Amino acid sequence: MTVADYNRCVDINANAVYRFILKNLRDADRAQDVVQEVFAKMWEKRDDINSEKSKSYLFTAAYHTMIDTIRRDKRTTLIDNYSNHGSYDQKQYTGAKKVIEEALQRLPEIQRIVVMLRDYEGYSYQEIGEITNLNESQVKVYIYRARLALKNYLVSIDNLI
Amino acid sequence: MINLTNYEIYFLDYAEGCLDKDTVGELMDFIGQHPQLKEELEAFSILSIPSDNSVELPFSALLKDNEDAFSLSAITSSNCDYWFAAYYEGDLNSKQEVVMNDFLKKNPHQKVSFNAFEKTKLETLTTIYPNKRALKHFDLTILRKPLIWSAAAVLAGFILISGYTGIDHNPITEPFKNISIIKNTPMDATKSTEAIKIDRTMPIAVSVLKYYKPTNQPNAIAITLQERAELINKLPAIEITEISTKNNHPLLRKSYDYVQVYQDVLLRDQLQEFARIEEMSLAGRVIYKTKQFLGQEIGSIPHITFYDMARYGVEGFNEITGNDIALKRSKDSNGKLLAFAFGNENFRVASSKKDKTE
């Protein structure tokens, strides 16, 4: 991977990686830290990375770095007070979006991650499996469980309202 | 430590059965201290998503990778949610879609659940990473010291050579300014095959013209030949001995007017001058041209300095590039050199902060 390839990768994928991390950590500052760490890792290993696989490498590194971050600081990961420093703001969500956002945050970590990789990035089961070190079937199961949980939450909210 | 800013996390974990025994105890103590939150804890339990264990998952079917994954388990009210999820994931084949649609027709109350799955698809985000540029890297060429000196030498050479080739203070170029009124209308000419003999008593341009007879009509010329001749006669004569057509001299063109002739003669003269100094060393040439620049007599004992040469180089650089860069030095009252300064109104490089420029 050349310097130009690396910089192109930043241009193409930085936002997506950031969104993925931010959506999970819900803290703009910490998400930015993780993104920086991920790209720093990629820069260090650029000689070993095929530019065609750079996105996959990025999300894999992002996933693992994020998991490490969550485990390191588990007690504070789900704080609802989102950072004001980033462009992420819960207020942007209203109605159904807000509900699905809430439901997403209530999902178990792995389910949330796989469904986000699926919906936001359009990854296949196999690609998600490579990123998360799961086999394809496990990914499929987690995604179905996530869908079911989201659906149940949506329906339960409808019933309450 | 559970407190009023993070208790909701623990409520959620408690509702999902994710808390260990000690933390549950801590949570109950917290509720005891804040009884007003007990109702909220119960609400969390109602809203909580069923834990994985409470979901009856047809693993035997789902864990198979082949297209007929669901064929082993017929769609029923207890597993239809997975069929719906599979449908929205695009995992059902056409036959399975038909089966699912039949099921929905027979069980219309499941339509709500089916439609709800569509809403579980997460919408694309537009959040932007705030400082993408900071993530980028750029190639840096690290110059090793010898290379830096080489680069500096090349730059210095460039400046000197710029001055060397860029400045010509020979007053012989001045007449061009005075003959600009001559219309530069070319005259077709036939070239003599004979060697051109220069009449030393006449201006060279006129001499040359004798051998290049205009063939076009005089009325096509902006000014008369007589007028041109008078103007050319005012030009200083140049002493050259011979221009021969035999050696195919590059200065002899098929089409001439007086200005061109004169320019060519000047050029030839310059070439001759270059030829004179061509045998000199580079240092010799620089000294030669610098002495010209300084108005010093050629052949006198050189008393030019590197500063003189640099000033000459900068002058040439300015002339070529249209810059107004100045090279100055400052001295104290005893004439002792204090500092050099190099720059213009936009930049300044100085060897000292003192501003006593010459």
Interface residues (C-beta under 8 A of the other chain):
Chain A: V3 Y6 N7 V10 D11 A14 N15 V17 Y18 R19 L22 K23 Q32 V35 Q36 F39 W43 R75 T76 L78 I79 D80 N81 G86 S87 Y88 A96 K97 I100 A103 L104 R106 L107 P108 V115 M116 R118 D119 Y120 E136 S137 K140 V141 I143 Y144 R145 A146 R147 L148 A149 L150 K151 N152 Y153 L154 V155 S156 I157 L160
Chain B: T5 N6 E8 I9 L12 E16 I46 L47 S48 I49 P50 D52 V55 L57 F59 L62 L63 K64 D65 D81 Y82 F84 A85 A86 Y88 E89 D91 V112 S113 A116 F117 K119 T120 K121 L122 E123 T124 L125 T127 I128 Y129 P130 N131 K132 A134 L135 K136 H137 F138 D139
